[in-house]
């Protein structure tokens, strides 16, 4: 493969910000291609978390300084996240332990607004976190329909159109597949959903690390993502269209704030993590350019996405040229997709390939990545699933070259 020029790349600009990138194995620096499961964290975010404990650790709503500082920090983080997602109001941003927990809470709240005969539409493409909470409602008499996928890993949009009916109350769909890299046509999905008068929920966990998001332009009712997928700590984020959460009845204590966005947040939040999430958005904004915070964040995500796509495309062409390698998901030439490549190697299980690379300091994932349904539909579960390599902003061309050289070693053993 042709060398990837390193001069002035984003990765070289940010690599020193991530202390974990200094880790070594067998005398060589570790390469993190495991970003789709969770990215590394910059030092500024680590400091923000530790600073919370050192300087203003307190519970909320007190009449003393550290409590007020905690309240101000949480509010500021909501405002930063609203700007990151393209929402005009911080009151649309709820925080939780993770996306899955928030989605289960949301599904129970939505169930209380449904009646017998109402329907929910999900897809075969989605992560289980955007399937399980809705499939659970089948036990209560709600009909759940599943949209098929094509063998190239794209949604069958004709099947989607057939399955959305006058009885549909919610369409729950991922913006991008963490297993296959597919990016869905959210504008078409939104139009079909709106024609039925249904709510639209977008799982943006795998999309948010790679592209700018504007929830108000998307015209979604709900959107979920996870900070630890875009260089932050472990936390879940729920956007709800302004005014909608107050119409729902989530499980909550009568002693807690009953208004949005707090209405769906139960228990004492992890304030240190929230401090880290806020700093993550500030860090990302420093990568971009522009007058407003929103401009800088959009610019940053465009820079990140462009850098990652360049690396992923180089790897894609290398893998495609190798006999015995089968790449899953839509081809780069025809579809918008994330910089995540999943494939199989003839004569090796996914675990064998991942372990071979891991022993040599190249960290990748294998299996179904909690996206079991698409892996099952592609008849790969019994083979151990897929090998998944994901690009993040701190990855470099030299790292991709080292990966391909290591794959050459692997292929000599087959």
C-alpha positions in Angstrom: 0.0 0.0 0.0 1.1 3.6 -0.6 2.5 5.4 2.5 0.0 7.8 4.1 1.5 11.3 4.5 1.9 12.2 8.1 2.8 15.9 7.9 0.3 18.2 9.6 -2.2 15.4 10.2 -4.8 15.6 12.9 -3.4 12.6 14.7 0.1 14.1 15.1 -1.5 17.2 16.5 -3.5 15.4 19.2 -1.5 12.3 20.1 0.4 14.0 22.9 -2.9 14.8 24.5 -3.6 11.1 25.2 -1.4 9.6 27.9 -2.5 6.1 27.3 -1.0 6.2 23.8 2.4 5.9 25.4 1.7 2.3 26.5 4.0 -0.3 25.0 4.0 -4.0 24.3 7.1 -5.9 23.2 9.0 -2.6 23.0 6.5 -1.0 20.5 3.8 1.5 21.2 0.3 0.0 21.4 -2.1 0.8 18.6 -5.7 1.4 19.6 -8.0 0.4 16.8 -10.7 -0.5 19.3 -12.4 2.9 19.3 -15.9 1.7 18.3 -16.1 0.1 21.8 -14.7 3.1 23.5 -12.0 5.7 22.7 -9.0 6.8 24.8 -9.3 9.9 26.9 -7.3 13.1 26.7 -5.4 14.4 29.7 -7.6 17.5 30.0 -10.6 15.3 30.6 -8.8 13.2 33.2 -7.8 16.4 35.0 -11.4 17.6 35.0 -12.5 14.4 36.7 -9.8 14.5 39.3 -10.2 18.3 39.8 -13.9 17.7 40.7 -12.9 15.5 43.6 -10.0 17.8 44.6 -11.8 21.1 44.5 -15.6 21.0 44.7 -16.9 17.5 45.5 -20.4 18.0 46.9 -24.0 16.9 46.3 -26.3 19.3 44.5 -28.7 22.0 45.5 -27.0 23.1 48.7 -26.5 26.7 49.9 -22.7 26.5 50.1 -19.9 27.0 47.6 -19.0 23.5 46.6 -22.6 22.5 46.1 -23.3 25.6 44.0 -20.2 24.9 42.0 -21.4 21.4 41.3 -24.8 22.7 40.2 -23.1 25.2 37.9 -20.8 22.5 36.4 -23.8 20.2 35.6 -25.7 23.0 34.0 -22.7 24.1 31.9 -22.2 20.5 30.8 -25.8 20.3 29.6 -25.3 23.5 27.7 -22.2 22.2 26.1 -23.9 19.0 25.1 -26.8 20.8 23.7 -24.5 22.8 21.5 -22.6 19.7 20.5 -25.8 18.0 19.4 -27.3 21.1 17.8 -30.1 21.7 20.3 -31.1 25.3 21.2 -32.0 24.3 24.8 -30.1 22.7 27.6 -33.4 21.5 28.9 -33.4 18.8 26.2 -30.3 17.1 27.6 -30.7 14.3 30.2 -27.7 12.4 31.7 -27.3 8.8 32.8 -25.0 6.0 33.5 -25.0 4.8 29.9 -27.1 4.8 26.8 -28.6 1.4 27.6 -29.9 2.4 31.0 -31.4 5.6 29.6 -33.1 3.7 26.8 -34.7 1.2 29.1 -36.0 4.0 31.3 -37.3 5.8 28.2 -39.0 2.6 26.9 -40.9 2.1 30.1 -42.0 5.8 30.1 -43.1 5.5 26.5 -45.0 2.3 27.2 -47.3 4.2 29.6 -48.4 6.4 26.7 -49.2 3.4 24.5 -52.4 1.3 24.0 -53.1 -2.2 23.0 -52.6 -2.5 19.2 -49.9 0.2 19.0 -46.8 -0.8 17.2 -43.0 -0.1 17.5 -40.6 -0.5 14.6 -37.0 -1.6 15.1 -34.4 -2.9 12.7 -32.1 -6.0 12.3 -29.2 -3.6 12.0 -29.2 -2.2 15.5 -27.1 -2.7 18.6 -29.0 -4.7 21.2 -29.3 -1.5 23.3 -31.8 -0.2 20.8 -33.6 -3.4 20.4 -33.9 -5.0 23.8 -35.8 -2.2 25.5 -38.4 -2.2 22.8 -38.7 -6.0 22.4 -39.3 -6.1 26.2 -42.6 -4.2 25.5 -43.9 -7.2 23.5 -44.6 -8.8 26.9 -47.1 -6.1 27.6 -49.1 -6.4 24.4 -47.2 -3.9 22.2 -46.4 -5.3 18.7 -42.8 -4.9 17.6 -41.9 -5.1 13.9 -38.4 -5.7 12.7 -37.1 -4.2 9.5 -34.8 -6.4 7.4 -31.3 -5.7 6.2 -29.7 -6.5 2.8 -26.6 -8.7 2.6 -24.5 -5.6 2.1 -25.5 -4.4 5.5 -27.9 -1.6 4.5 -31.4 -1.3 5.6 -34.2 -2.5 3.4 -36.0 0.8 3.1 -38.9 -0.7 1.1 -39.4 -3.1 4.0 -39.3 -0.1 6.4 -41.9 1.7 4.4 -44.2 -1.3 4.5 -43.8 -1.8 8.3 -44.5 1.8 9.3 -48.3 2.0 9.4 -51.1 4.1 11.0 -50.6 2.0 14.2 -46.9 2.8 14.5 -46.1 5.0 17.5 -42.3 4.8 17.5 -39.5 4.1 15.1 -36.3 3.2 16.8 -33.3 3.2 14.5 -29.5 3.6 14.7 -27.9 6.4 12.8 -24.9 4.1 12.1 -24.1 0.5 12.7 -21.3 -0.3 15.2 -20.9 -3.7 13.6 -20.9 -2.9 9.9 -20.2 0.8 9.5 -23.5 1.4 7.7 -24.9 5.0 7.9 -28.6 5.2 7.6 -30.6 7.7 5.6 -32.2 9.5 8.5 -34.0 12.0 6.4 -35.9 9.3 4.5 -36.6 7.5 7.8 -37.8 10.7 9.4 -40.2 11.4 6.5 -41.7 7.9 6.6 -42.1 8.3 10.4 -43.7 11.7 10.2 -46.2 10.5 7.6 -47.4 8.0 10.2 -47.5 10.5 13.0 -45.0 8.5 15.0 -42.1 9.4 17.2 -38.5 8.9 15.9 -35.7 7.7 18.1 -32.1 7.8 16.8 -29.3 5.8 18.4 -26.3 8.0 17.6 -23.7 6.1 19.7 -21.6 5.0 16.7 -22.4 8.1 14.6 -21.5 10.8 17.1 -17.7 10.1 17.2 -17.4 10.6 13.4 -19.8 13.2 12.1 -21.5 16.5 13.3 -25.1 16.1 14.6 -27.8 18.7 14.4 -30.8 17.2 16.2 -33.2 20.0 15.2 -32.4 19.6 11.5 -32.7 15.8 11.9 -36.2 16.5 13.4 -35.9 13.5 15.8 -37.9 13.2 19.0 -35.2 11.3 20.9 -31.5 10.8 20.3 -29.1 8.9 22.5 -25.3 8.8 22.5 -22.4 7.8 24.8 -19.5 10.2 25.8 -17.0 7.4 26.1 -17.3 6.8 22.3 -16.1 10.4 21.6 -13.1 10.7 23.9 -15.0 11.2 27.2 -15.7 9.2 30.3 -18.5 6.6 30.6 -21.8 8.4 30.5 -25.0 8.2 28.6 -26.8 11.2 27.0 -30.4 11.5 26.0 -31.8 14.3 23.9 -35.6 14.7 24.0 -37.5 17.2 21.9 -38.3 20.2 24.1 -41.6 19.7 25.9 -41.9 16.0 25.1 -40.3 14.5 28.2 -42.8 16.3 30.4 -45.6 14.4 28.6 -44.0 11.0 29.5 -44.1 9.2 32.9 -40.7 7.7 33.6 -40.0 5.9 36.8 -38.8 8.5 39.3 -38.9 9.5 43.0 -41.5 12.0 44.1 -38.7 13.9 45.9 -36.7 14.5 42.7 -37.2 17.4 40.2 -40.2 16.5 38.1 -39.4 18.7 35.1 -37.3 18.0 32.0 -34.5 17.2 31.7 -34.2 15.9 35.3 -37.5 13.9 35.1 -35.8 10.8 33.8 -32.7 11.0 35.9 -32.9 8.8 39.0 -30.5 8.9 42.0 -27.5 11.0 42.6 -25.6 11.6 39.4 -21.9 10.8 38.9 -20.8 14.4 39.1 -17.1 13.7 38.5 -18.0 12.0 35.2 -20.3 14.8 34.2 -17.4 17.2 34.8 -15.3 15.0 32.4 -18.1 15.1 29.8 -18.2 18.8 29.8 -14.4 19.0 29.4 -14.6 16.5 26.5 -16.8 19.0 24.6 -14.4 21.8 25.3 -11.5 19.6 24.2 -13.2 18.8 20.9 -14.0 22.4 20.3 -10.3 23.2 20.4 -9.7 21.0 17.4 -12.1 23.1 15.2 -12.2 26.6 14.0 -14.9 29.3 13.9 -16.5 32.1 15.8 -19.1 30.3 17.8 -18.8 27.2 19.9 -21.2 25.4 17.6 -19.0 26.4 14.6 -15.9 25.1 16.2 -17.5 21.8 17.2 -18.9 21.2 13.7 -15.5 22.0 12.2 -13.8 19.7 14.7 -16.1 16.8 13.8 -15.6 17.4 10.1 -11.8 17.4 10.6 -12.0 14.2 12.6 -14.2 12.5 10.1 -12.1 13.4 7.2 -8.9 12.1 8.8 -10.5 8.9 9.9 -12.1 8.3 6.5 -8.7 8.6 4.8 -7.2 6.0 7.0 -10.2 3.7 6.7 -10.2 3.9 2.9 -6.5 2.9 2.7 -7.2 -0.1 5.0 -10.3 -1.0 3.0 -8.4 -1.2 -0.3 -5.7 -3.3 1.4 -8.1 -5.8 2.9 -10.1 -6.0 -0.3 -7.0 -7.0 -2.2 -6.3 -10.0 0.1 -7.5 -13.5 -0.9 -9.5 -15.1 1.8 -10.7 -11.8 3.4 -14.4 -10.9 3.2 -15.4 -7.4 4.2 -18.9 -6.9 5.5 -21.0 -3.7 5.3 -21.6 -1.3 2.4 -18.7 -0.5 0.1 -17.0 2.8 0.5 -17.3 3.6 -3.2 -21.1 3.7 -3.1 -22.2 4.6 0.4 -21.5 7.1 3.2 -20.2 5.0 6.1 -18.2 5.2 9.3 -14.4 4.5 9.4 -15.2 1.0 10.9 -14.2 -2.1 9.0 -15.5 -5.5 9.8 -14.3 -8.7 8.1 -13.5 -12.4 8.3 -10.4 -14.3 7.3 -10.7 -17.7 5.7 -9.0 -20.3 7.8 -9.0 -18.2 11.0 -11.7 -17.4 13.6 -12.2 -13.8 14.5 -10.8 -14.4 17.9 -7.7 -16.0 16.5 -7.0 -12.9 14.3 -7.8 -10.5 17.2 -5.5 -12.4 19.6 -2.7 -12.5 17.0 -2.9 -8.8 16.6 -3.3 -8.2 20.3 -0.1 -10.1 21.1 1.7 -7.7 18.8 0.3 -4.6 20.4 -2.5 -3.9 17.9 -5.9 -3.8 19.7 -9.0 -4.7 17.7 -12.3 -6.3 18.6 -13.9 -9.6 17.6 -17.3 -11.1 18.0 -20.8 -9.5 17.6 -20.1 -6.2 19.5 -23.6 -6.5 21.1 -25.0 -6.1 17.6 -25.9 -9.7 17.6 -28.9 -9.5 15.3 -27.0 -8.3 12.1 -24.2 -10.8 12.8 -26.9 -13.5 13.1 -28.6 -12.5 9.9 -25.3 -12.7 8.1 -24.8 -16.2 9.4 -21.6 -15.4 11.3 -22.5 -16.2 14.9 -21.4 -19.8 14.7 -18.1 -18.7 13.3 -17.3 -16.3 16.1 -18.5 -13.2 14.4 -16.3 -10.5 12.9 -13.0 -8.8 13.3 -13.6 -5.1 13.7 -11.1 -2.3 13.2 -12.1 1.2 13.9 -10.3 4.5 13.2 -10.2 7.3 15.7 -8.7 10.7 15.5 -5.4 9.8 17.2 -4.7 6.9 14.7 -2.0 7.5 12.1 -1.0 6.3 8.7 2.0 4.6 10.1 -0.2 2.6 12.4 -2.3 1.4 9.5 0.9 0.4 7.7 2.1 -1.5 10.8 -1.3 -3.3 10.9 -1.1 -4.4 7.3 2.5 -5.6 7.8 1.3 -7.6 10.8 -1.5 -9.0 8.7 1.1 -10.2 6.2 2.7 -12.2 9.1 -0.7 -13.6 9.9 -1.4 -14.7 6.4 1.9 -16.6 6.3 0.5 -18.9 9.0 -2.6 -19.9 7.0 
